[in-house]
Amino acid sequence: MSHFEVFGLPRRLAVDTAELRRKFYALSRRWHPDFHQAAPAGAQARALEESARLNAAYRALRDPIARVDYLVRLEEGRETREGADQKPKAPPELLAEMFEIQEALEEAKAGGLDDAGRRGLGADRDRLLARLHAEEARLTGPLSAAWDASAAAARPQALAALKQALATRAYLRTVIDDLNEALGEQADGHVTHRRH
């Protein structure tokens, strides 16, 4: 059962979050394990399983970016982020731009940062943060709307566009994290996402 099916929703990216929250609370009251303590062991186990499924579905669908990521995985027949047949690559123009930033990062790691280097890397990070926010807006705005409006024949192109935007976003976040690490700081509430 998909996360969309848990809430009785079609596979669309436009979701009424207030309605989603209302359904979540109603289903939570139905399946919360505390309400099934006196039930037989089988019923308790089912309540626990349904509660876990409900919580996972709500986490994935309440956030627009997580919803896109989940829909892409669902359309590809994957449950997790791992296992994609083809990993989308960042656009070549982004890679060329990042090459210069990566060189500056290497210099910073090798010899420390002077004030001019720190300002330069800070400006790069701020520019990339703006680009990240723009990519997220594109992902949750026009690209999501295109998916929802697409007919079955156009779905592969709409899915490819969503995947590419997710890949670009992930690449930008990685470089921003590297810049934050080199600068020894975090940018305006941006949480550093460590790679493992």
N, C-alpha and C positions, 0 to 999 in steps of 0.2 A: 504494500500500500504506500503510495507516494505521500509526501507531506501535503500536497494539494488535496488529495483525497481525504486525508485526516479531517480537513475542515470543509469538505464538500465543495471545493473550489475547482474551476477549470484550470488548465495549465496556461495561465496568463501571468504577465508580470505586473499588470495594474491590479493592485489589491487594496481594498478599503481597509486600512489598518485599524480603524475604530471597530468595524464589524469583525475583523479577525480577532481583536482583543476580546470582544464580547463572546464570540464562539469559544475562544480559549478558556475564558473563565467558566462558561457553562459546562464545557467538557471536563475541565479540571474538577469541578464539583462532582461530576459523575464518576470520574476515574481515580480521584486522589486516594492513595492507599489507606489514609487515616479513616476514610469512610467505609472501609471494607475489612476492618480488623476482626469483626465477629464472623465474617464469612468463612466458608470452607477454604482449605489451603489452595485449591485450584482457582477459586474466585479471587483470592488474594493475589496469586501469581499473575492472573490476567489483569487485574487492576494495576499492578505494578508495571507490567509490560505496556499497557495502554497509556499509563501516565508518562512513562519514559518516551514513548512514541509521540505523544502529544507535545511534550516539552521540546523535543528535538525539532518537530515540525514548526512549532511557534518560533523557536530561535532562528530557523532558516528563513521563514517567510516574513517575519516582522521587519527585517532589515532589507532595504531594496537591493543592495549589492550582494548580500548573502543569497537573496532570492534568485538573482540572475545566475550566480555561481551554481546554485542548486539546480536550476532549470537546465543549464548547460549539461551538468553531469547526468541528470535524468534523461535528457534527450539522447545522450551518448550511451546510456545504459550502464552508467557507473554509479556506485553508491558513495564513493569517496573521491577526494581530489586526485588520488593516484590512479594510474592505469589508463590515462588518456592515450589514444592511438598516436595522435600527433600533438606535440606541444606547440602552440602558436608562438611565433617569434615576434619580438618587438619590431616595429617598422624600421627599415634601414636608416631613414633620416634621424630617428631617435638614437639608434646605435652609434651613428657617426658623432652626434652631439655628445653622447655619453662617453665616447672614447676620450675626448678632451678632458672631461670631468674626472674620468678614471686616472688619467695621467696626473692631474693636479692632486688627486687623493694619494697616489703613490708617492709623489714628492712630499706631501704633508706627512705621510707615515715615515718616510726615510729621514727627513731632516727637521721635523717640527714645523710649526706654522708661525710666520711673522704676521704682523697686523694686516698687511696688504693681502696675504694669502688667506687669512681668516675671513676678511671682508669678501674676497672673491668667492670662496667656498660658501659663505653665508648667502651671498646673492644668488649663486647657482641653486642652492637648496630652496630659497624662497621662490625662485622662478619655477623650479620643478614641483613645489607644493601647489602653486597656482595651476600648473598644467595637470597635476594629479586631480585637483578639485574639478577642473574642466572635463577631464576624462570621466570622472565619476558622474558628473551631471549629464554628459552625453550618454553614458551607459544606462542611467536610470531614467533618462528622458527620451530623446528621439530613438535610440536603439531599442529600448524596451517597447516603445509605442509601435515601432516597425515590426517587432516580433508579434505583438498582440494583433496587429492588423494584417499580418501576412497570411496568405492562403497556403495550403499544403505544399504547392509547388515552389513557393518562395521561401519556405522555412529553412532550407539548407543555407541560403545566403544570409538570412537574418541570424541564424545560429552562428555562422562563421564570423559575422560582424561582432556579435556579443563575445565570442571567444577571443577575438583579436583585441577588443577593448579591455577585457579582463587581463590578458597577457601584458598589454601596455601598462595598465594600472599596477600590476604586480612588479613589473620591471622598474617603474618609477618609484614605487615604495622601497624597493631594495636599494636603489641608488640614494634616495633620501635618507634611509637608515645609515648607509655608509657615510654620507656627509655629516649626519648628526654625530656619529661615532668619532669621526675625524675632528669635528669641532668640539667634542666633549659636552654636547648639550642636546636638548630636544627642542623642536620648533613648535611654538604656539599650540600646545596640547597634543601634538602629534606623538603617538605612542610608537616607540621604536619596536619594530617587528624583527626579532632576531631570527636568523636562519640557523637551522640545526643540521 
